[in-house]
């Protein structure tokens, strides 16, 4: 049992605000082996991820991205939901979740059984062509990359967030798989840094927040505006905000409840408390 019993405070928050909008970030998937971006102080742990404008205009950036993905993507592809994902799926089944909005692109919430999910930043297991309407699976592109670049398949490196890897080699000879339909640029179906979240996703998420009793943030520093906006709007609408995450968040001064504690144990204990308490 955690010494400060943070699950009691979270159970009370959920009991008093039974229909919640949940916002999750990278911290919920670290127990699944997917690294996060920031440290406890909200600072970058690594160099910043690839920027959308650079990816689109610079061939070398694309070579580097897809080359590093040969190392990093299998780790993300093979990750499995952890106890935190499972607990949220159970909370949804018990009627406590109006909608789950995730900043992650790993699809682990759905694999854990959550049904009402908005992938705010898209899904890394899908690839799109930036010139035509071609779509395919990330595994298809991964296989083509390996076939085009057998020498690059021998590299090993530490895994980085979202299918990246801390690999620094000469990527000039890397052959980028292009769109088999039009020859255009292929890109994971995710919102890279420097790009905009599709408007309808934001509208749908804000609509759910408006009808929810409160907002619960899990595993996010909220340093990126696409997530922070929901805290700002909840505050404007006088809706209570709780956060379960390790370290500081951009919204600390807006929070009604801040729990700086390990995510999975707290959620598991919270679920047990809520489901064993009559009413």
C-alpha positions in Angstrom: 0.0 0.0 0.0 1.3 3.4 -0.9 2.2 5.4 2.3 0.2 8.5 1.6 -2.9 6.5 0.3 -3.4 8.8 -2.8 -6.0 6.4 -4.1 -8.4 7.5 -1.3 -8.2 11.0 -2.6 -8.7 9.9 -6.2 -11.6 7.6 -5.3 -13.3 10.5 -3.5 -12.7 12.8 -6.5 -14.2 10.2 -8.9 -17.1 9.5 -6.5 -18.0 13.2 -6.3 -17.6 13.7 -10.0 -18.7 10.4 -11.5 -18.7 11.3 -15.2 -15.1 12.4 -16.1 -13.2 13.4 -19.1 -9.9 11.5 -18.9 -6.8 13.0 -20.5 -3.7 10.7 -20.7 -0.1 11.3 -21.7 3.1 9.4 -22.1 3.5 8.6 -18.4 0.7 6.0 -18.5 2.6 3.9 -21.1 6.0 3.8 -19.6 5.2 0.6 -17.7 4.5 -0.9 -21.1 8.1 -0.2 -22.1 7.4 3.0 -24.2 9.7 5.8 -23.0 8.3 9.3 -22.2 9.5 12.7 -23.4 10.1 14.7 -20.2 11.5 14.5 -16.7 9.9 15.3 -13.4 10.5 19.0 -14.1 8.8 19.0 -17.5 12.1 19.3 -19.3 13.1 17.3 -22.4 14.9 14.1 -21.7 16.3 13.9 -25.2 16.5 16.1 -28.2 13.1 17.3 -29.3 11.2 14.9 -31.6 11.0 15.4 -35.4 9.1 18.6 -36.4 6.4 18.4 -39.0 7.8 21.2 -41.3 11.2 19.6 -41.3 9.8 16.2 -42.1 7.9 17.6 -45.1 10.6 19.7 -46.6 13.8 17.9 -45.8 14.7 14.5 -47.3 17.5 13.9 -44.8 15.0 14.4 -41.9 12.8 11.7 -43.5 15.7 9.4 -44.0 16.7 9.8 -40.4 13.2 9.3 -39.2 12.5 6.1 -41.1 16.0 4.8 -40.5 15.7 5.2 -36.7 12.2 3.7 -36.9 13.7 0.4 -38.0 15.1 0.1 -34.5 12.4 1.9 -32.5 9.1 0.8 -34.1 9.2 -2.9 -33.1 9.4 -1.9 -29.5 6.3 0.2 -29.7 4.5 -2.3 -31.9 5.0 -5.1 -29.5 4.2 -3.1 -26.3 1.2 -4.4 -24.3 -1.3 -2.6 -22.2 -0.3 -2.3 -18.5 -2.4 -2.3 -15.3 -3.1 1.5 -15.7 -4.7 1.0 -19.1 -6.7 -2.0 -17.8 -7.9 0.0 -14.8 -9.2 2.8 -17.0 -11.0 0.3 -19.2 -12.7 -1.0 -16.1 -13.6 2.5 -14.9 -15.3 3.1 -18.2 -17.3 -0.1 -17.9 -18.5 1.1 -14.5 -19.7 4.3 -16.0 -17.1 6.7 -14.6 -15.7 7.9 -17.9 -17.5 10.2 -20.3 -14.6 10.1 -22.8 -10.9 9.2 -22.8 -8.7 11.6 -24.7 -5.1 10.4 -25.2 -2.1 12.3 -26.3 -0.4 8.9 -26.9 -0.3 7.3 -30.4 0.3 3.7 -29.2 -3.3 2.4 -29.3 -2.9 0.7 -25.9 -6.1 2.1 -24.4 -8.2 0.4 -27.1 -6.2 -2.8 -26.8 -6.9 -2.8 -23.0 -10.7 -2.5 -23.7 -11.5 1.2 -23.6 -14.2 2.0 -26.2 -14.8 5.7 -25.9 -11.4 7.0 -27.0 -10.1 10.0 -29.0 -6.6 9.6 -30.3 -5.8 13.3 -30.1 -2.5 12.9 -31.9 -3.4 10.0 -34.2 -2.1 6.5 -34.3 1.4 5.3 -35.0 0.4 2.0 -36.4 -1.1 3.6 -39.5 0.7 5.4 -42.4 -0.7 7.9 -44.8 0.5 9.5 -48.1 0.7 13.3 -47.9 -0.2 13.6 -51.6 -3.1 11.2 -52.2 -5.6 9.2 -50.1 -3.4 6.1 -49.7 -3.3 4.4 -46.3 -1.5 1.4 -45.1 -0.3 -0.3 -41.9 3.0 0.8 -40.2 4.2 -2.8 -40.4 3.9 -2.7 -44.2 6.2 0.3 -44.4 8.5 -1.1 -41.8 8.9 -4.3 -43.9 9.5 -2.3 -47.0 12.1 -0.2 -45.2 13.9 -3.3 -44.0 13.9 -4.8 -47.5 15.3 -1.6 -49.1 17.9 -1.1 -46.3 19.2 -4.4 -45.1 22.4 -2.9 -43.7 20.4 -0.7 -41.4 18.6 -3.6 -39.8 21.8 -4.6 -37.9 21.8 -1.4 -35.8 20.8 -1.4 -32.2 20.0 1.6 -30.0 18.1 2.7 -27.0 14.4 3.1 -27.7 13.0 6.6 -27.7 9.3 7.8 -27.5 6.8 6.9 -30.2 8.8 4.4 -32.3 11.9 6.5 -32.4 15.4 5.4 -31.3 18.6 7.1 -30.1 20.5 6.1 -33.2 23.1 8.4 -34.7 24.7 7.0 -37.9 25.1 8.2 -41.5 21.6 8.1 -43.0 22.6 9.5 -46.3 22.4 6.1 -48.0 19.0 5.2 -46.5 16.3 4.5 -49.1 12.9 5.9 -48.1 9.8 3.9 -48.9 7.5 6.1 -50.9 3.8 5.9 -51.7 3.2 2.9 -53.9 0.2 4.6 -55.4 1.6 8.0 -56.4 5.2 8.1 -55.2 4.4 10.8 -52.6 5.8 11.2 -49.1 4.6 8.6 -46.5 4.2 9.7 -42.9 2.8 8.0 -39.8 -0.8 9.0 -39.3 0.2 11.1 -36.2 0.4 14.8 -35.4 4.1 15.6 -35.3 5.4 18.5 -33.2 4.7 21.7 -35.2 1.6 20.4 -36.8 -2.1 21.0 -35.7 -4.5 18.6 -34.2 -7.4 18.0 -36.6 -10.2 20.4 -35.6 -13.0 17.8 -35.2 -11.1 15.9 -32.6 -10.7 19.0 -30.5 -14.4 19.9 -31.0 -15.5 16.4 -30.0 -13.2 16.3 -26.9 -14.4 19.8 -25.7 -18.0 18.7 -26.2 -17.4 15.8 -23.9 -15.6 18.0 -21.4 -18.5 20.4 -21.4 -21.0 17.6 -20.4 -18.5 15.9 -18.0 -18.4 16.5 -14.2 -14.7 17.1 -14.2 -11.3 16.4 -15.8 -8.8 13.8 -14.7 -5.3 14.1 -16.2 -3.1 11.0 -16.0 0.6 10.8 -16.9 1.0 14.1 -18.7 3.1 17.2 -17.9 0.7 19.2 -20.1 3.6 21.1 -21.5 2.2 20.8 -25.0 -0.7 23.1 -25.6 -2.9 20.4 -27.3 -3.3 18.8 -23.9 -3.1 21.9 -21.7 -6.0 23.5 -23.5 -8.4 21.1 -21.8 -7.3 22.2 -18.4 -7.6 25.8 -19.3 -11.1 25.3 -20.7 -12.1 23.2 -17.7 -11.0 26.0 -15.4 -13.0 28.6 -17.4 -16.0 26.3 -17.1 -15.5 25.9 -13.3 -15.0 22.2 -13.6 -12.7 20.5 -11.1 -9.4 19.1 -12.4 -7.3 16.3 -10.9 -3.9 15.1 -12.0 -2.2 11.8 -11.3 1.3 12.1 -12.7 4.9 12.1 -11.6 6.4 15.6 -11.3 5.2 19.0 -12.2 2.6 19.9 -14.8 1.9 23.1 -16.7 -1.5 23.3 -15.0 -0.5 22.8 -11.4 -2.1 26.1 -10.3 -5.4 25.1 -11.9 -5.7 21.7 -10.2 -8.2 20.8 -7.5 -6.2 17.7 -6.7 -2.6 16.8 -7.5 -1.3 13.3 -6.9 2.5 12.9 -7.5 2.5 9.1 -7.3 3.0 5.9 -9.4 0.1 5.7 -11.9 -0.7 2.0 -12.1 -0.8 1.2 -8.4 -2.9 4.2 -7.6 -5.4 3.5 -10.4 -5.6 -0.2 -9.4 -6.3 0.7 -5.8 -8.8 3.4 -6.8 -10.7 0.9 -9.0 -10.8 -1.6 -6.1 -12.1 1.1 -3.7 -14.8 2.3 -6.0 -16.1 -1.1 -7.0 -16.1 -2.4 -3.5 -18.0 0.6 -2.0 -21.8 0.4 -2.2 -23.4 3.2 -4.1 
